[in-house]
Amino acid sequence: MTTSNSAINFDKELYVPEMATITEAMPMTKNERFFRLKLKKPLGHKPGQFVMVSHPGIGEAAISISCGPREDNVLEMVIRKAGGLTQVFHGLKEGDQMGIRGPFGSHFEMSDFYGKDVIFVAGGLGLVPLRSLIQPVVDESEKFGKITLISGCRTPNDELFRSETTEWSKKSNVEVIRLVDRVDHLPWDGKVGLVTAPLSKLDIDVNNTIAALCGPPVMYKFVIMELSMRGLDTSQIFVDLERRMKCGVGKCGHCQINNLYCCQSGPVFRYSDIQNLREALL
């Protein structure tokens, strides 16, 4: 049986990677590496989305987009070395190429945040995807109320985007609270403790505040509990969930949350929409 080309619903941009050239590759920590790539055309992404990144003959992985929406052809990502494929990525240098598919997934709607006080809580690598939302919010800070970023990591050596968070904090309505779990005798000018600790001390206008969270699963439970105790409704809390996404198009099932696929319905969710799904925060 012969099928005509007109009968095939094949979206090349969805399934076939476009090669992008690395213009910058630098280590951020022992296991994290920052990449800036030049695409053939603007990606057209929204805050919170991700791309599928590949190396011919090796494999493909879902990687968070770590820059705000742009009109140029630039894409920024941070990749953690966690296996054979990411080891290959870490070996790439300026001038090498990566395959890019996307963008995929749900996103943060800027209209949900305009005019509101905004609380960002990032744990571990959570600052990487949240940066795609923080950048446009801070760039247009006059369109928002108080902006608070609480960023936590294990040790000072694990901190990401130190110079950028310092620049953010120079805005009159932006407060950046940096925490580590332990200092291990390393130089540190931030605080020591969990990301939940500062929440109890914040002056929160519960009728005009939106929170956006990203981090390890164990973080969500306690941050959401603290925000709820401070009076925020679950509809005022957005979560950017980390899942082992493999295909980006809802076919492989690796990122399934009950009846949802994180790569399609997520990774960004309003918490009120998933709070009753048992597998959401596992």
Secondary structure as GFF3:
##gff-version 3
##sequence-region A 1 282
A	DSSP	three_ten_helix	5	7	.	.	.	ID=ss1
A	DSSP	alpha_helix	12	15	.	.	.	ID=ss2
A	DSSP	beta_strand	18	27	.	.	.	ID=ss3
A	DSSP	beta_strand	32	38	.	.	.	ID=ss4
A	DSSP	beta_strand	50	55	.	.	.	ID=ss5
A	DSSP	beta_strand	59	64	.	.	.	ID=ss6
A	DSSP	beta_strand	74	80	.	.	.	ID=ss7
A	DSSP	alpha_helix	84	90	.	.	.	ID=ss8
A	DSSP	beta_strand	97	104	.	.	.	ID=ss9
A	DSSP	three_ten_helix	110	112	.	.	.	ID=ss10
A	DSSP	beta_strand	117	123	.	.	.	ID=ss11
A	DSSP	three_ten_helix	124	126	.	.	.	ID=ss12
A	DSSP	alpha_helix	127	139	.	.	.	ID=ss13
A	DSSP	three_ten_helix	141	143	.	.	.	ID=ss14
A	DSSP	beta_strand	147	153	.	.	.	ID=ss15
A	DSSP	three_ten_helix	156	158	.	.	.	ID=ss16
A	DSSP	alpha_helix	162	168	.	.	.	ID=ss17
A	DSSP	beta_strand	174	180	.	.	.	ID=ss18
A	DSSP	beta_strand	191	192	.	.	.	ID=ss19
A	DSSP	three_ten_helix	197	201	.	.	.	ID=ss20
A	DSSP	beta_strand	209	214	.	.	.	ID=ss21
A	DSSP	alpha_helix	217	229	.	.	.	ID=ss22
A	DSSP	three_ten_helix	234	236	.	.	.	ID=ss23
A	DSSP	beta_strand	237	240	.	.	.	ID=ss24
A	DSSP	beta_strand	256	257	.	.	.	ID=ss25
A	DSSP	beta_strand	260	261	.	.	.	ID=ss26
A	DSSP	alpha_helix	262	265	.	.	.	ID=ss27
A	DSSP	beta_strand	268	270	.	.	.	ID=ss28
A	DSSP	alpha_helix	271	274	.	.	.	ID=ss29
###
